[in-house]
Amino acid sequence: MSMPSVEDKLEKLKISLPDIAAPAANYVPYTISGNQVFISGQICKWNGEMQFSGKVGREFSIDEAKQAARICGLNIIYHLKDACSGDLNRVKTCLKLNVFINSIEQFNQQPEVANGVSDLMIDIFGEAGKHARSAVSVLSLPSNSAIEVDACFEIK
């Protein structure tokens, strides 16, 4: 019996990928070097509209920030799928996530917020979704996004 495809998992989890606009500055959405795909930082826009603009700990709760991180992750998966010529089954492993949190100064629950995107990767890719991670607060992010995430994957 064959393993379910990543697309089957997405369907079973009722996960749809967003429509993505072109980058807003002088960069590309991803680069490929050998068998590694580096995904540029993704903010919490869904189909071109900002969903979470502001500071975690002031405008947004931990649960809302986790939702924002999940949206960033879905944007990453969209670009990863493009990098894999439409075949997410080519993903061997999620190597690293960097999660940036636009938060108030006293905020110290970065790991919990980052779980919003980490859990998504494991839900979609299973064991291959387990990754190294950094989760840090920052003073501000592009478009006043609450969260930004970049990623590195190994592909077949």
C-alpha atoms as one frame of an Amber mdcrd trajectory, in Angstrom:
protein
   0.000   0.000   0.000   1.457   3.375  -0.984   1.768   6.362   1.308  -0.777
   9.138   0.770   0.544  11.978  -1.361   1.108  15.403   0.125  -1.780  16.659
  -2.014  -4.017  13.969  -0.457  -2.941  15.147   3.012  -3.739  18.755   2.104
  -7.184  17.714   0.909  -7.831  15.550   3.987  -6.773  18.429   6.283  -8.971
  20.826   4.234  -5.938  23.007   3.548  -5.990  25.214   0.491  -3.041  27.247
  -0.707  -3.352  30.995  -1.295  -2.999  32.903  -4.529   0.342  34.674  -4.461
   1.267  38.043  -5.911   4.700  38.855  -7.295   7.364  39.966  -4.775   6.974
  43.581  -3.672  10.708  44.376  -3.841  13.935  43.327  -5.569  14.080  39.610
  -4.699  12.753  36.264  -5.870  10.307  34.062  -3.897  12.801  31.200  -3.710
  16.181  29.986  -4.876  17.390  26.443  -5.430  20.945  25.329  -4.746  21.599
  21.655  -5.414  18.860  19.839  -3.528  17.985  22.724  -1.199  15.177  25.246
  -1.659  15.423  28.543   0.207  12.051  30.294   0.534  12.098  34.067   1.035
  10.366  35.522   4.076   6.586  35.268   3.850   4.280  37.579   5.752   0.701
  36.889   6.786  -1.050  38.003   3.619  -3.780  35.732   2.297  -4.631  36.121
  -1.400  -2.917  39.514  -1.395  -4.656  40.907   1.697  -2.908  41.446   5.026
  -4.616  39.402   7.722  -2.630  40.374  10.830  -1.124  43.859  10.872   0.271
  45.012  14.214   2.039  43.849  17.343   1.684  40.487  19.035   0.928  41.139
  22.688  -0.959  44.341  21.888  -3.229  43.886  18.840  -2.985  40.078  18.755
  -3.195  37.221  21.224  -0.945  34.157  21.136  -3.679  32.157  19.335  -4.113
  34.868  16.713  -0.344  35.073  16.240  -0.238  31.288  15.724  -2.886  31.696
  13.004  -0.751  34.406  11.409   2.295  32.100  11.494   0.220  29.359   9.863
  -0.708  31.729   7.011   3.006  32.463   6.522   3.554  28.698   6.349   0.851
  28.264   3.705   2.533  30.967   1.629   5.816  29.057   2.023   4.165  25.818
   0.856   2.792  27.617  -2.204   6.300  28.703  -3.252   7.767  25.316  -2.332
   5.231  23.633  -4.611   6.285  25.943  -7.436   9.963  25.180  -6.733   9.126
  21.454  -6.931   7.404  21.859 -10.331   4.037  21.244  -8.686   5.041  17.990
  -6.926   5.224  18.399  -3.138   6.112  14.706  -2.884   9.614  15.798  -3.902
  10.066  17.337  -0.434  12.540  15.214   1.504  12.605  17.324   4.689  11.979
  20.754   6.137  15.462  21.740   7.290  14.936  25.083   9.030  12.311  27.720
   9.787  13.103  31.247  10.931  10.101  32.889  12.584  10.099  36.649  13.154
   7.471  38.079  15.500   6.515  41.757  15.499   5.839  41.994  19.223   5.778
  44.304  22.171   9.049  44.651  24.072   8.044  42.462  27.021   6.859  39.563
  24.854   8.564  36.226  25.630   6.331  33.522  24.112   8.056  33.317  20.728
   8.248  29.488  20.710   4.501  29.152  21.227   3.749  31.538  18.348   6.230
  29.722  16.097   4.367  26.463  16.736   1.658  27.815  14.412   3.941  27.231
  11.419   5.874  24.287  12.898   2.676  22.316  13.521   1.570  23.010   9.935
   4.805  21.574   8.500   4.433  18.408  10.575   0.722  18.091   9.687   1.557
  18.289   5.982   4.879  16.446   5.751   4.803  14.171   8.818   8.305  13.182
   9.995   9.783  15.078   7.037   8.203  18.241   8.438  10.290  18.181  11.629
  12.858  20.963  11.467  15.376  23.164  13.231  13.932  26.560  14.120  14.633
  30.049  15.364  11.861  32.227  16.808  12.693  35.841  17.610  10.911  39.092
  18.292  11.668  42.096  16.135  10.857  45.799  16.274   8.905  45.810  12.997
   8.212  43.786   9.854   7.260  44.652   6.247   3.735  46.086   5.904   3.510
  45.986   9.716   2.934  42.225   9.438   2.603  40.483  12.800   4.721  37.523
  11.618   7.266  36.685   8.901   8.713  33.231   8.253  11.436  32.039   5.896
  12.373  28.421   5.293  14.834  25.946   3.866  13.838  22.502   2.512  15.683
  19.554   1.040  14.082  18.110  -2.083  14.561  14.965  -4.190
